Amino acid sequence: MKLSLSRKLFLAVLSTALFVALAMFVAGGWSFGRGFIGYINELTEQRMTSVLPRFVEGYRRHGSWDFLRDNRDEWFSMIHPQDARSRTGMTWDLPVSDLTGAVFRISLLDSQQRKVMGFIEMGTDAVRMPIEVEGQLVGWLAMAPFQSVTEAGGERLLRNQLLASLAVGALALLLAALIAGWATRRLLAPVRQVAEATHRLAAGDYAERVMVASDDEVGQLARDFNQLAHTLERNERMRRDFMADISHELRTPLAVLRGELEALEDGVRKLDGESLRSLQDEVGQLSKLVDDLYELSLADVGALTYRKQRVDLVELLEQALAGATERCQERGLVLELQLPAAPLPVLADDGRLRQLLGNLLENSLRYTEAGGRLRIRLQGDGERVSLDWLDSAPGVAEADLAKLFERFFRGEASRGRASGGSGLGLAICRSIAEAHGGTLEARPSPLGGLWLHLSLPQEGA
């Protein structure tokens, strides 16, 4: 049977508590037994120490141990710790320690360690105390130590101790079960919620979100899930928009081509140079769109080839913008080119940088209103080379600046082909910049239009 995470946690906590309770039960019983036996043996040794002077005095008075041989009354009188004793019938009033039978484990041995009086034979583990009279060894007091609680008469005490340990262990086990149940419900509920939401997300419900109820690891998991769901939802929306944009971009030139061909077929238009140029223009736009899409697809998988070498960006910019002045004049724009006198070397693919600069120029020529300006400024600080591309109105809303590098995005609402291209130029530019270890950012231009800032690492920095 497959166990859920909550059941595994419950069984883990419960098993740990059960093990601890059993270990406590065993250890408690063992510790109590050892401590109780040690305590009883210690009391018996104290008894021997307390009565030892009596045996010294008895031997000095009688000169031998004969007065104790087989004389139980005298023996009990000697080993009794009190000076006076009372006798009622056949029962002796013994101290509490004697109720364990400790008094019957003490024996008297002569100087040769032969038993004079006692009830238990002494073994090698017996505790012995010497009896000396006027510096001469006359005998020994010996005690056979207790080896078990049963011998010491503490069965009831041991049983009560074990029952108390068992009750405490059972209570601890019950508390562990309650805590484990609470933990599985309280702590794992958010994890279970994320797991269920993940299943729905995997089924395509990208609008799924989970509630973040804490700041711990589970809360971080919920936040990460929400971020993942948001990213997937955004990517799905971009995919749909991308497909819609591609179909739109392809539909327009195809519709124009179809209309031109039908007009030629019906004889409405003649097959002359003008009609051929119109057809060529539409085919060129289709080819440019397909080429851009292919290039972006290669960039996505990292398959774009770059043949990098040392390139002077000042010289490259002059060559790439050789005809820019005339084109700006045709559009009614004033070109301001600010280039340093010293070369600015970068490690780059010459062709790819020319493509980037060409796309930036086409973007400015397409969107900048007549009568405006285009300012291009290049500078370096020894570590980075900065290219600032600023044009005049119309500008782009700040909320749309980050979207300029998305595919098919245009900063204008109209999708008319007179002013808008395919919307892939700036996306390609950023891809080329990043492939060279650089960045391309969009900012509001002080001239009233768009400011594109390109930064590349300088060669030799």
C-alpha positions as CSV (number, residue, x, y, z in Angstrom):
1,M,0.0,0.0,0.0
2,K,1.3,3.4,-0.9
3,L,1.8,5.6,2.1
4,S,1.2,9.3,1.9
5,L,3.6,11.9,3.3
6,S,1.3,12.6,6.2
7,R,1.1,8.9,7.2
8,K,4.8,8.6,6.9
9,L,5.3,11.6,9.2
10,F,2.8,10.3,11.6
11,L,4.3,6.8,11.8
12,A,7.8,8.3,12.1
13,V,6.9,10.5,15.1
14,L,4.9,7.7,16.7
15,S,7.7,5.1,16.2
16,T,10.2,7.5,17.7
17,A,8.0,8.1,20.7
18,L,7.4,4.4,21.1
19,F,11.1,3.7,21.0
20,V,11.9,6.4,23.5
21,A,9.1,5.1,25.9
22,L,10.4,1.5,25.7
23,A,14.0,2.7,26.2
24,M,12.9,4.8,29.2
25,F,11.0,1.8,30.6
26,V,14.0,-0.6,30.3
27,A,16.5,2.0,31.5
28,G,14.3,3.0,34.4
29,G,13.9,-0.5,35.6
30,W,17.6,-1.3,35.3
31,S,18.6,2.0,37.0
32,F,16.1,1.5,39.8
33,G,17.3,-2.1,40.4
34,R,21.0,-1.1,40.5
35,G,20.3,1.9,42.7
36,F,18.0,0.0,45.2
37,I,20.5,-2.9,45.6
38,G,23.3,-0.4,46.1
39,Y,21.3,1.5,48.7
40,I,20.5,-1.8,50.7
41,N,24.1,-2.9,50.6
42,E,25.2,0.5,51.8
43,L,22.8,0.3,54.7
44,T,24.1,-3.1,55.7
45,E,27.7,-1.9,55.6
46,Q,26.6,1.0,57.9
47,R,25.1,-1.6,60.2
48,M,28.4,-3.5,60.3
49,T,30.3,-0.3,61.0
50,S,27.9,0.7,63.8
51,V,28.1,-2.7,65.7
52,L,31.8,-3.3,65.2
53,P,32.7,-1.7,68.5
54,R,30.4,-4.1,70.3
55,F,32.2,-7.1,69.0
56,V,35.5,-5.6,70.0
57,E,34.2,-5.1,73.5
58,G,32.6,-8.6,73.6
59,Y,35.8,-10.3,72.7
60,R,37.8,-8.2,75.2
61,R,35.4,-9.2,77.9
62,H,35.1,-13.0,77.1
63,G,38.6,-13.6,75.5
64,S,37.1,-15.6,72.7
65,W,34.0,-16.0,70.4
66,D,32.6,-19.0,72.2
67,F,30.0,-16.9,73.9
68,L,28.4,-16.3,70.5
69,R,28.5,-19.8,69.0
70,D,24.9,-21.1,68.5
71,N,23.7,-18.3,70.8
72,R,21.1,-16.5,68.7
73,D,19.8,-14.3,71.5
74,E,23.3,-13.0,72.2
75,W,24.0,-12.7,68.4
76,F,20.9,-10.6,67.7
77,S,21.7,-8.5,70.8
78,M,25.2,-7.8,69.3
79,I,24.1,-6.9,65.8
80,H,21.0,-4.9,66.8
81,P,21.8,-1.3,66.2
82,Q,19.8,-0.1,69.3
83,D,20.9,-0.3,72.9
84,A,17.5,-1.6,74.0
85,R,15.2,-4.0,72.4
86,S,11.7,-5.2,73.1
87,R,10.3,-8.6,72.5
88,T,6.7,-9.4,72.1
89,G,6.1,-13.1,71.7
90,M,8.6,-14.3,69.0
91,T,8.7,-11.1,67.0
92,W,11.7,-8.7,67.3
93,D,11.2,-5.0,66.7
94,L,13.9,-4.5,64.0
95,P,14.7,-1.3,62.2
96,V,13.2,-0.7,58.9
97,S,16.3,-1.8,57.1
98,D,16.1,-5.1,58.8
99,L,12.7,-5.8,57.2
100,T,14.7,-6.6,54.0
101,G,16.6,-9.4,55.7
102,A,19.9,-7.5,55.7
103,V,20.6,-8.6,59.4
104,F,20.6,-12.2,58.3
105,R,23.4,-11.6,55.7
106,I,26.0,-10.6,58.3
107,S,28.3,-13.3,59.7
108,L,31.1,-13.4,62.3
109,L,34.4,-15.1,61.2
110,D,37.4,-15.8,63.4
111,S,40.9,-14.7,62.6
112,Q,41.3,-17.7,60.3
113,Q,38.0,-16.5,58.5
114,R,36.1,-19.6,59.7
115,K,32.4,-18.9,60.5
116,V,31.6,-18.4,64.1
117,M,28.0,-17.3,63.8
118,G,25.8,-16.3,60.9
119,F,23.1,-17.7,58.6
120,I,24.7,-17.4,55.1
121,E,28.0,-18.8,53.8
122,M,30.4,-16.1,52.7
123,G,31.7,-16.1,49.2
124,T,34.6,-14.3,47.6
125,D,32.5,-11.2,46.9
126,A,31.6,-10.8,50.6
127,V,32.4,-7.4,52.3
128,R,34.8,-8.0,55.2
129,M,35.7,-5.7,58.2
130,P,38.5,-6.6,60.5
131,I,38.0,-6.9,64.3
132,E,41.1,-5.9,66.2
133,V,41.6,-6.0,70.0
134,E,44.7,-4.2,71.4
135,G,46.3,-4.3,67.9
136,Q,45.7,-8.0,67.3
137,L,43.4,-9.4,64.6
138,V,40.8,-11.5,66.3
139,G,38.1,-11.9,63.7
140,W,36.1,-10.5,60.8
141,L,32.6,-9.2,60.3
142,A,31.5,-10.3,56.8
143,M,28.4,-9.4,54.7
144,A,27.1,-11.3,51.7
145,P,25.9,-8.4,49.3
146,F,22.5,-8.4,47.8
147,Q,22.5,-9.3,44.0
148,S,18.9,-8.7,43.0
149,V,15.9,-6.7,44.1
150,T,14.2,-10.1,44.8
151,E,16.8,-10.9,47.4
152,A,16.4,-7.4,48.9
153,G,12.7,-7.8,49.3
154,G,11.9,-4.9,47.0
155,E,9.6,-6.7,44.5
156,R,6.6,-4.5,45.2
157,L,8.7,-1.3,45.0
158,L,10.2,-2.5,41.7
159,R,6.8,-3.4,40.4
160,N,5.4,0.0,41.3
161,Q,8.4,1.7,39.7
162,L,7.9,-0.2,36.5
163,L,4.2,0.5,36.5
164,A,4.9,4.2,36.9
165,S,7.4,4.2,34.1
166,L,4.9,2.3,31.9
167,A,2.2,4.9,32.7
168,V,4.6,7.8,31.8
169,G,5.6,6.0,28.6
170,A,2.0,5.5,27.6
171,L,1.2,9.2,28.3
172,A,4.3,10.2,26.2
173,L,3.1,7.9,23.4
174,L,-0.4,9.4,23.5
175,L,1.0,13.0,23.4
176,A,3.3,12.0,20.5
177,A,0.3,10.6,18.6
178,L,-1.6,13.8,19.2
179,I,1.4,16.0,18.1
180,A,2.0,13.8,15.1
181,G,-1.6,14.1,14.1
182,W,-1.6,17.8,14.5
183,A,1.7,18.1,12.6
184,T,0.4,16.1,9.7
185,R,-2.8,18.2,9.4
186,R,-1.3,21.6,10.2
187,L,2.1,21.5,8.7
188,L,1.5,19.3,5.6
189,A,-1.8,20.9,4.6
190,P,0.0,23.7,2.6
191,V,2.2,21.0,1.0
192,R,-0.9,19.0,0.0
193,Q,-2.4,22.2,-1.3
194,V,0.6,22.9,-3.5
195,A,0.6,19.2,-4.7
196,E,-3.0,19.4,-5.7
197,A,-2.4,22.8,-7.4
198,T,0.6,21.3,-9.3
199,H,-1.6,18.6,-10.7
200,R,-4.1,21.2,-12.0
201,L,-1.2,23.3,-13.4
202,A,0.2,20.2,-15.2
203,A,-3.3,19.7,-16.7
204,G,-3.1,23.2,-18.3
205,D,-4.8,25.4,-15.7
206,Y,-2.2,28.1,-15.7
207,A,-4.4,30.5,-13.7
208,E,-4.0,28.2,-10.6
209,R,-2.6,29.9,-7.5
210,V,-2.1,28.9,-3.9
211,M,-2.5,30.9,-0.8
212,V,0.8,31.9,1.0
213,A,0.1,31.6,4.7
214,S,3.6,31.6,6.3
215,D,7.1,32.9,5.8
216,D,8.8,29.5,6.3
217,E,10.0,27.0,3.7
218,V,6.4,25.9,2.9
219,G,5.5,29.6,2.3
220,Q,8.5,29.9,0.0
221,L,7.4,26.8,-1.8
222,A,3.9,28.4,-2.3
223,R,5.5,31.7,-3.5
224,D,7.7,29.8,-6.0
225,F,4.7,27.8,-7.2
226,N,2.8,31.0,-7.8
227,Q,5.7,32.5,-9.7
228,L,6.0,29.4,-11.8
229,A,2.3,29.5,-12.6
230,H,2.5,33.2,-13.5
231,T,5.5,32.5,-15.8
232,L,3.7,29.6,-17.5
233,E,0.6,31.6,-17.9
234,R,2.6,34.5,-19.4
235,N,4.5,32.2,-21.7
236,E,1.2,30.6,-22.9
237,R,-0.3,34.0,-23.5
238,M,2.9,35.0,-25.4
239,R,2.8,31.8,-27.4
240,R,-0.8,32.5,-28.5
241,D,0.0,36.1,-29.2
242,F,3.1,35.0,-31.2
243,M,1.0,32.6,-33.3
244,A,-1.6,35.4,-33.9
245,D,1.1,37.9,-34.8
246,I,2.8,35.5,-37.2
247,S,-0.5,34.7,-38.9
248,H,-1.2,38.5,-39.1
249,E,2.2,39.3,-40.5
250,L,2.0,36.5,-43.1
251,R,-1.6,37.2,-44.0
252,T,-1.1,40.8,-45.2
253,P,1.7,40.2,-47.8
254,L,0.0,37.0,-48.9
255,A,-3.3,38.9,-49.4
256,V,-1.6,41.6,-51.4
257,L,0.2,39.0,-53.5
258,R,-3.0,37.1,-54.1
259,G,-4.8,40.3,-55.1
260,E,-2.0,41.3,-57.5
261,L,-1.9,37.9,-59.1
262,E,-5.7,37.8,-59.5
263,A,-5.6,41.3,-61.0
264,L,-3.0,40.2,-63.5
265,E,-4.9,37.0,-64.2
266,D,-8.2,38.9,-64.8
267,G,-6.4,41.5,-67.0
268,V,-7.2,44.3,-64.6
269,R,-3.5,45.1,-64.4
270,K,-0.9,44.7,-67.0
271,L,2.3,42.7,-66.4
272,D,4.7,45.6,-66.4
273,G,7.7,46.8,-64.3
274,E,5.5,48.5,-61.8
275,S,3.4,45.4,-61.0
276,L,6.5,43.2,-60.9
277,R,8.1,45.7,-58.4
278,S,5.0,45.5,-56.2
279,L,5.1,41.7,-56.2
280,Q,8.8,41.8,-55.4
281,D,8.2,44.2,-52.5
282,E,5.7,41.8,-50.9
283,V,7.9,38.8,-51.5
284,G,10.8,40.7,-50.0
285,Q,8.7,41.4,-46.8
286,L,7.8,37.8,-46.5
287,S,11.4,36.7,-47.0
288,K,12.5,39.2,-44.4
289,L,9.9,38.0,-41.9
290,V,10.8,34.4,-42.4
291,D,14.6,35.1,-42.1
292,D,14.0,37.0,-38.9
293,L,11.9,34.2,-37.4
294,Y,14.5,31.7,-38.4
295,E,17.3,33.8,-36.9
296,L,15.4,34.2,-33.6
297,S,14.7,30.5,-33.4
298,L,18.5,29.8,-33.8
299,A,19.2,32.3,-31.1
300,D,16.8,30.6,-28.7
301,V,18.6,27.3,-29.0
302,G,22.0,28.9,-29.1
303,A,22.7,27.8,-32.6
304,L,23.5,31.2,-34.1
305,T,27.1,31.3,-35.3
306,Y,29.4,34.1,-34.4
307,R,32.9,34.6,-35.8
308,K,34.4,37.0,-33.4
309,Q,37.5,39.0,-34.0
310,R,39.0,42.3,-32.9
311,V,36.9,45.1,-34.5
312,D,37.2,48.9,-34.2
313,L,33.7,50.0,-33.4
314,V,34.3,53.5,-34.5
315,E,35.3,52.4,-37.9
316,L,32.5,49.9,-38.1
317,L,29.9,52.5,-37.2
318,E,31.2,54.9,-39.8
319,Q,31.0,52.2,-42.5
320,A,27.5,51.0,-41.4
321,L,26.1,54.6,-41.4
322,A,27.8,55.7,-44.6
323,G,24.5,56.3,-46.4
324,A,22.5,57.2,-43.2
325,T,22.8,61.0,-43.8
326,E,21.1,60.8,-47.2
327,R,18.4,58.5,-45.9
328,C,17.7,60.8,-42.9
329,Q,17.4,63.8,-45.2
330,E,14.9,61.9,-47.3
331,R,12.8,61.3,-44.2
332,G,13.2,64.9,-43.0
333,L,15.5,64.0,-40.1
334,V,18.8,65.6,-38.9
335,L,21.6,63.1,-38.1
336,E,24.0,64.0,-35.3
337,L,26.9,61.6,-35.2
338,Q,29.3,62.0,-32.2
339,L,32.3,59.6,-32.5
340,P,35.6,59.6,-30.6
341,A,38.9,60.2,-32.4
342,A,40.6,57.2,-30.8
343,P,39.6,53.7,-31.8
344,L,37.4,51.6,-29.5
345,P,38.2,47.9,-30.1
346,V,35.7,45.2,-29.3
347,L,35.7,41.4,-29.8
348,A,32.7,40.9,-32.1
349,D,31.3,39.4,-35.2
350,D,31.5,42.2,-37.8
351,G,28.5,41.1,-39.8
352,R,26.2,40.7,-36.7
353,L,27.1,44.1,-35.4
354,R,26.3,45.6,-38.8
355,Q,23.0,43.8,-38.7
356,L,22.3,45.3,-35.2
357,L,23.2,48.8,-36.3
358,G,21.1,48.5,-39.4
359,N,18.1,47.4,-37.4
360,L,18.5,50.4,-35.0
361,L,18.7,52.7,-38.0
362,E,15.6,51.2,-39.7
363,N,13.7,51.5,-36.4
364,S,14.5,55.2,-36.1
365,L,13.7,56.0,-39.7
366,R,10.4,54.1,-39.5
367,Y,9.0,55.7,-36.4
368,T,10.6,59.1,-36.0
369,E,8.4,61.9,-37.3
370,A,9.7,64.2,-40.1
371,G,11.4,67.3,-38.8
372,G,13.0,65.4,-35.9
373,R,16.6,64.5,-35.1
374,L,18.6,61.3,-34.7
375,R,21.6,61.5,-32.3
376,I,24.2,58.7,-32.3
377,R,26.9,58.9,-29.6
378,L,29.8,56.5,-29.1
379,Q,32.2,56.5,-26.1
380,G,34.3,54.2,-24.0
381,D,35.7,54.2,-20.4
382,G,38.4,51.6,-20.8
383,E,36.2,48.7,-19.7
384,R,32.9,49.2,-21.6
385,V,32.0,50.7,-24.9
386,S,28.6,52.6,-24.9
387,L,26.6,53.4,-27.9
388,D,23.6,55.8,-27.3
389,W,21.0,55.9,-30.0
390,L,18.5,58.8,-29.4
391,D,15.7,60.0,-31.6
392,S,12.9,62.5,-31.3
393,A,9.2,62.2,-31.1
394,P,7.1,60.2,-31.0
395,G,8.2,58.6,-27.7
396,V,7.2,55.3,-26.0
397,A,5.3,55.1,-22.8
398,E,7.5,54.0,-19.9
399,A,5.3,51.0,-19.2
400,D,6.1,49.8,-22.8
401,L,9.8,50.3,-22.7
402,A,10.6,46.8,-21.4
403,K,8.2,45.3,-24.0
404,L,10.0,46.8,-26.9
405,F,12.3,43.7,-27.1
406,E,9.4,41.3,-27.2
407,R,8.7,39.7,-30.5
408,F,6.0,41.4,-32.6
409,F,5.6,44.3,-30.1
410,R,5.2,47.8,-31.5
411,G,5.1,50.9,-29.4
412,E,2.1,52.2,-31.5
413,A,-1.4,50.9,-31.5
414,S,-1.7,50.8,-35.3
415,R,-0.5,47.8,-37.1
416,G,-0.5,49.5,-40.4
417,R,2.4,48.3,-42.6
418,A,3.2,51.9,-43.7
419,S,4.8,52.6,-40.4
420,G,5.3,49.3,-38.7
421,G,7.7,46.5,-39.5
422,S,7.5,42.9,-38.4
423,G,8.2,43.8,-34.7
424,L,11.2,41.5,-34.6
425,G,14.1,44.0,-35.2
426,L,14.8,45.0,-31.6
427,A,14.4,41.4,-30.4
428,I,17.1,40.4,-32.8
429,C,19.3,43.4,-31.7
430,R,19.1,42.3,-28.0
431,S,19.9,38.7,-28.9
432,I,23.0,39.9,-30.8
433,A,24.1,42.2,-27.9
434,E,23.8,39.4,-25.3
435,A,25.7,37.0,-27.5
436,H,28.6,39.6,-27.4
437,G,28.4,39.8,-23.6
438,G,26.6,43.1,-23.7
439,T,23.3,44.7,-22.9
440,L,20.7,46.7,-24.8
441,E,18.3,48.8,-22.9
442,A,15.4,51.2,-23.8
443,R,15.0,54.6,-22.0
444,P,13.0,57.7,-22.6
445,S,15.0,60.0,-24.9
446,P,15.7,63.6,-23.9
447,L,14.9,64.5,-27.5
448,G,11.3,63.3,-27.0
449,G,11.6,59.9,-28.6
450,L,13.4,56.6,-27.8
451,W,16.8,56.2,-26.3
452,L,18.5,52.8,-27.0
453,H,21.7,52.2,-24.9
454,L,24.1,49.5,-26.1
455,S,27.0,48.4,-23.9
456,L,29.7,46.1,-24.9
457,P,32.9,44.9,-23.2
458,Q,36.0,46.7,-24.6
459,E,38.7,44.5,-26.0
460,G,41.8,44.5,-23.9
461,A,40.0,45.9,-20.8
